[in-house]
């Protein structure tokens, strides 16, 4: 595989899903450029995407299968490793039943990998114990979409951000976390300065630099703010009565819930701790502007009331009929490159493949029939936090962790240590030899990374794009789908005779159209992509689903059985754990501009460390004084769950009473640097998404 011809592929980082052209140069270097023809980025890349060529070298790569023998991992053949995995899973299923095993996978997987993992667990093992790290970033958006629309659908597209007269960014540091989308907004703002940009975020982030208005809400108060907006719209007579009457249900109940606490904007401003005039200004501007996009991300989703936050936003768009038309709608910005593709194939513990429902017998029967599977999971499986609790409790006895590093990324991450320590069989598939979770593996399997693997991903605007291989497989590394198929066959299961990702994609597309009539077919149906041959699959151009429909619901038809959208009554509630005398500050976590997840890839590019070289604790100078910690010195933060150490900074964007720590650093690159160990494991009761944005902590000198 030597070539100087650019290969079109897709960036493996954020949910923007930018097109990339990668070229292998004669000296072995990789030249990276933006794909001018990809609709997501039209040739532009952010600094992370531009540095992809520096992250594909073989240093720190896991290159051979290994099995733990006498306490140490030792190199073995693939046959021996696969036998160990299949035999171990088979024995545990036979003795303890299907729910005693689990898969914990990742938004880094390609759709084809996800499809096979989901098929193996739900259709053959017969358990829905397959969850993903996407649970940690966007499952509240999934649940909010399902409740409001009847289906997990993002109604709009990126172009709407450019057609809007007002963009509201909620809980999203778009400038750092979705940089190319932010650049699109910035260009719009330059060409149309009267377009309004509002940022709702407890922190003054880089995104606020461009904003006409920043509302620095008290963490966790978003539902009050949007319920207040709903009340304002009603009191000003701005409800779109015709749309609401013909296309929705539940407005009265939603308004009744909102009125309890949120009818008075002054009271809402007090609760949210924002300037009352600024809040009223936002309400008036939202009311007066038809073309509004409200884009939200982890600041909304990662909350013990995340699903209600999502629905409180959607309620305001439904009330004004601002959905499914150019330049308007609620918009979930997904964190990961393939969070959406995982949802398409049912990669969450409470979902079935092809956007079908695990709790509907007819849907289960259809999927089982299509797969010709011996069984089908009949109830939702364990969501991420519950899954690791079940491992610690001993009810789940085997876990296969693929393309994710839960020892760093999970809340109460020390519990993950305890859980994996007790687990009878821990299998880890990864590209990195340095991932923290590897230390707990009984079997370690080398995976293909970006540039080596081949398949599809789906970005935040429902656009399926190809990730293409342009590098040879290093060492003995194999594609995750291939390894999953090998294990399935060794466990005695038919239905896994795939030899290419194209064949898997074809089955996925055919399943999406199988007995798929009515509203679900209208929304998720890839029948036009069935039976692509190898050449067509290789050449597959980026495209949205449903075919040729950049926007959905513009006709007022939603996916609930009666075709109507649902308002959801969202009674506001405070975060689950509140600060007290022992833990007086609130910890907020998030990303920095130039790193990705637990840094197993971006950590390899020296230039990406030029922006921020180490972890930090951002705290207000007066709080630093109060708690006797000094800028530039190390401090320790601790919660009821754990502790970590990092350097104190005064970033300038943090309010009194709060601290911010990035999620990326781990014990692999600095001791005691895992912020996940500090984060409370509280989850949203509907989505199961953890409350990463609100943990009571204390800080002290280290
Ligand atoms: Fe990659 Fe996201 Fe940057 Fe695009 S915006 S280049 S997808 S990290």
Boltz pocket constraint, residues with backbone or C-beta under 6 A from the ligand:
constraints:
  - pocket:
      binder: B
      contacts: [[A, 11], [A, 12], [A, 13], [A, 14], [A, 15], [A, 16], [A, 17], [A, 18], [A, 41], [A, 44], [A, 45], [A, 46], [A, 47], [A, 48], [A, 49], [A, 50], [A, 177], [A, 178], [A, 179], [A, 180], [A, 181]]
      max_distance: 6.0
